[in-house]
Amino acid sequence: RNNDTNNNKGVNNNSPRENKEEENNSQNQNTQNKSYISFKNPDTSNNSGNYPEVLRDLNGKKFVFSSGAGGWQTVLNFSQDGNFTAKFEDYDYDSVAICEFNGKLSIDSKVNETAYILRLDRAEITTPINTQEVKNIGGKDMTVRYVDLPYGFAVNNDTDHSFQGMFSLYLPLRKRSDMSAEVNHWLDITGEKNVERDISRIYLLVNNKT
């Protein structure tokens, strides 16, 4: 979180000790900023005019990636023109791992009437990775660890936390027989009521690497 810890009111009246504290705070903030991770797709071709109606349909939609049980999930919220914000949380008894990130997806190509290839144009982790703090969550002190894992958006959630560049978007009425065995496995795990035996009635965003 980009909280400004340096209050500049009355700077001219600060004692040398207070100025030193401000200097230390500024250094700590700069250290945290250096820990942030950003991604820019090497493919810079302009996709802004590709199937704008699909991006309009995504505006305001929320995607949730979880096992259906347990303490972890990634929640992604779309806004206009393919922009999104997302948050990964993994809760344990007295700690939680968090990764907040945002970015922009564009339409790379249309596969058929129920499938499109999406390109991740840019992304940024906005929480200070490799740091931690104690916060009161739900009335309980929890150790919050900020990690570099944009779960569901990584090349590999276990071995390579770099942002993956390409995704598939499946529209409602996509046949499950047209999806991979791994996608169908996750659909069965989640128990989503709008996914039937032979067809999905929801939007699905699939990491093309994992």
NORURTA-V466140 format. One record per pair of residues at least 12 apart in sequence whose ideal C-beta (glycine too) atoms are under 10 Angstrom apart, sorted by the first residue. I is the first residue (numbers start at 1). J is the second residue. If there is no record, write none. Layout:
[[I:J] [I:J]]
This chain:
[[1:32] [1:98] [1:100] [1:126] [1:127] [1:128] [1:146] [2:29] [2:32] [2:33] [2:36] [2:126] [2:127] [2:128] [3:29] [3:32] [4:25] [4:29] [5:22] [5:25] [5:26] [5:28] [5:29] [5:32] [6:21] [6:22] [6:23] [6:25] [6:26] [6:28] [6:29] [7:22] [7:25] [8:22] [28:128] [28:131] [29:128] [31:128] [31:130] [31:131] [32:127] [32:128] [32:129] [32:130] [32:131] [32:146] [33:128] [34:128] [35:125] [35:127] [35:128] [35:129] [35:130] [35:131] [35:146] [35:148] [36:101] [36:124] [36:125] [36:126] [36:127] [36:128] [36:129] [36:148] [37:99] [37:101] [37:123] [37:124] [37:125] [37:126] [37:127] [37:129] [37:148] [37:150] [37:161] [37:162] [37:163] [38:101] [38:103] [38:122] [38:123] [38:124] [38:125] [38:126] [38:163] [39:101] [39:103] [39:120] [39:121] [39:122] [39:123] [39:124] [39:125] [39:150] [39:153] [39:162] [39:163] [39:164] [39:165] [40:103] [40:120] [40:121] [40:122] [40:123] [40:124] [40:163] [40:165] [41:103] [41:104] [41:106] [41:108] [41:119] [41:120] [41:121] [41:122] [41:123] [41:163] [41:165] [41:166] [42:165] [43:106] [43:108] [43:119] [43:120] [43:121] [43:165] [43:166] [44:121] [45:106] [45:108] [45:119] [45:121] [46:106] [46:121] [47:82] [47:105] [47:106] [47:107] [47:108] [47:109] [47:118] [47:119] [47:121] [48:81] [48:82] [48:106] [48:107] [48:121] [49:106] [49:107] [50:106] [50:107] [50:108] [50:109] [50:110] [50:116] [50:117] [50:118] [50:119] [51:106] [51:107] [51:108] [51:109] [51:110] [51:116] [51:169] [52:81] [52:82] [52:106] [52:107] [53:107] [54:82] [54:106] [54:107] [54:110] [54:116] [54:118] [54:169] [54:171] [54:203] [55:78] [55:80] [55:81] [55:82] [55:83] [55:104] [55:105] [55:106] [55:107] [55:118] [56:80] [56:81] [56:82] [57:78] [57:169] [57:171] [57:172] [57:203] [58:78] [58:79] [58:80] [58:81] [58:82] [58:83] [58:84] [58:105] [58:107] [58:118] [58:169] [58:203] [58:205] [59:77] [59:78] [59:79] [59:80] [59:81] [59:82] [59:83] [60:77] [60:78] [60:79] [60:80] [61:76] [61:77] [61:78] [61:79] [61:84] [61:202] [61:203] [61:205] [62:75] [62:76] [62:77] [62:78] [62:84] [62:203] [63:75] [63:76] [63:77] [63:78] [63:84] [63:86] [63:152] [63:202] [63:203] [63:204] [63:205] [64:76] [64:152] [64:190] [64:192] [65:86] [65:88] [65:151] [65:152] [65:153] [65:186] [65:190] [65:205] [65:207] [66:89] [66:151] [66:152] [66:186] [66:189] [66:190] [67:186] [67:189] [67:190] [68:186] [68:188] [68:189] [68:190] [68:191] [68:192] [69:189] [69:190] [69:191] [70:90] [70:91] [71:89] [71:90] [71:91] [71:92] [71:93] [71:96] [71:97] [72:88] [72:89] [72:90] [72:91] [72:92] [72:96] [72:97] [72:151] [73:87] [73:88] [73:89] [73:90] [73:91] [73:151] [73:152] [74:86] [74:87] [74:88] [74:89] [74:90] [74:99] [74:101] [74:149] [74:150] [74:151] [74:152] [74:153] [75:87] [75:88] [75:89] [75:152] [76:88] [76:101] [76:102] [76:103] [76:105] [76:150] [76:152] [76:153] [76:205] [77:102] [78:105] [78:203] [78:205] [79:102] [79:104] [81:104] [81:105] [81:106] [82:103] [82:104] [82:105] [82:106] [82:107] [82:118] [82:119] [82:120] [82:121] [83:102] [83:103] [83:104] [83:105] [83:121] [83:122] [84:101] [84:102] [84:103] [84:104] [84:105] [84:120] [84:123] [84:153] [84:205] [85:100] [85:101] [85:102] [85:103] [85:126] [86:99] [86:100] [86:101] [86:102] [86:103] [86:123] [86:125] [86:126] [86:150] [86:151] [86:152] [86:153] [87:99] [87:100] [87:101] [87:102] [87:126] [87:127] [87:150] [87:151] [88:100] [88:101] [88:125] [88:127] [88:147] [88:149] [88:150] [88:151] [88:152] [88:153] [88:154] [88:157] [89:144] [89:151] [90:145] [90:147] [90:149] [90:151] [91:137] [91:142] [92:142] [92:143] [92:145] [93:140] [93:142] [94:134] [94:140] [94:141] [94:142] [94:143] [95:132] [95:134] [95:142] [95:143] [95:144] [95:145] [96:132] [96:135] [96:137] [96:142] [96:143] [96:144] [96:145] [97:132] [97:143] [97:144] [97:145] [97:146] [97:147] [97:149] [97:151] [98:127] [98:129] [98:132] [98:135] [98:144] [98:145] [98:146] [98:147] [98:149] [99:125] [99:126] [99:127] [99:129] [99:145] [99:146] [99:147] [99:148] [99:149] [99:150] [99:151] [99:153] [99:154] [99:161] [100:124] [100:125] [100:126] [100:127] [100:146] [100:150] [101:123] [101:124] [101:125] [101:126] [101:127] [101:148] [101:149] [101:150] [101:151] [101:153] [101:163] [102:122] [102:123] [102:124] [102:125] [102:126] [102:150] [103:120] [103:121] [103:122] [103:123] [103:124] [103:125] [103:150] [103:153] [103:163] [104:119] [104:120] [104:121] [104:122] [104:123] [105:118] [105:119] [105:120] [105:121] [105:122] [105:123] [105:166] [105:167] [105:169] [105:205] [106:118] [106:119] [106:120] [106:121] [106:122] [107:119] [107:169] [108:120] [108:121] [108:165] [108:166] [108:167] [108:168] [110:169] [111:168] [111:169] [111:170] [111:178] [112:171] [112:174] [112:178] [113:171] [113:173] [113:174] [114:169] [114:170] [114:171] [114:172] [114:173] [114:174] [114:175] [114:178] [114:199] [114:200] [114:204] [115:168] [115:169] [115:170] [115:171] [115:174] [115:178] [115:179] [115:204] [115:206] [116:167] [116:168] [116:169] [116:170] [116:171] [117:166] [117:167] [117:168] [117:169] [117:208] [118:165] [118:166] [118:167] [118:168] [118:169] [118:205] [118:206] [118:208] [119:165] [119:166] [119:167] [120:153] [120:163] [120:164] [120:165] [120:166] [120:167] [120:207] [121:165] [122:163] [123:150] [123:153] [123:163] [123:164] [123:165] [124:150] [124:163] [125:146] [125:147] [125:148] [125:149] [125:150] [125:153] [125:161] [125:163] [126:146] [127:144] [127:145] [127:146] [127:147] [127:148] [128:146] [129:145] [129:146] [129:147] [129:148] [129:149] [129:161] [130:145] [130:146] [130:147] [130:148] [131:144] [131:145] [131:146] [131:147] [132:144] [132:145] [132:146] [132:147] [133:145] [133:146] [147:161] [148:161] [148:162] [149:161] [150:162] [150:163] [150:164] [151:207] [151:210] [152:164] [152:167] [152:205] [152:206] [152:207] [152:210] [153:165] [153:167] [153:205] [153:207] [153:209] [153:210] [154:207] [154:209] [154:210] [155:207] [155:209] [155:210] [156:207] [156:209] [156:210] [157:207] [157:209] [157:210] [158:210] [160:209] [160:210] [162:209] [164:207] [164:208] [164:209] [164:210] [165:208] [165:209] [166:206] [166:207] [166:208] [166:209] [167:205] [167:206] [167:207] [167:208] [167:209] [168:180] [168:183] [168:204] [168:205] [168:206] [168:207] [168:208] [169:203] [169:204] [169:205] [169:206] [170:183] [170:200] [170:202] [170:203] [170:204] [170:205] [170:206] [171:200] [171:201] [171:202] [171:203] [171:204] [172:194] [172:199] [172:200] [172:201] [172:202] [172:203] [172:204] [173:199] [173:200] [173:201] [173:202] [174:195] [174:199] [174:200] [174:201] [174:202] [174:203] [174:204] [175:198] [175:199] [175:200] [176:188] [176:195] [176:196] [176:197] [176:198] [176:199] [176:200] [177:198] [177:199] [178:199] [178:200] [179:200] [179:204] [179:206] [180:206] [182:206] [182:207] [182:210] [183:200] [183:204] [183:206] [183:207] [184:200] [186:204] [186:206] [187:200] [187:202] [187:204] [192:204]]
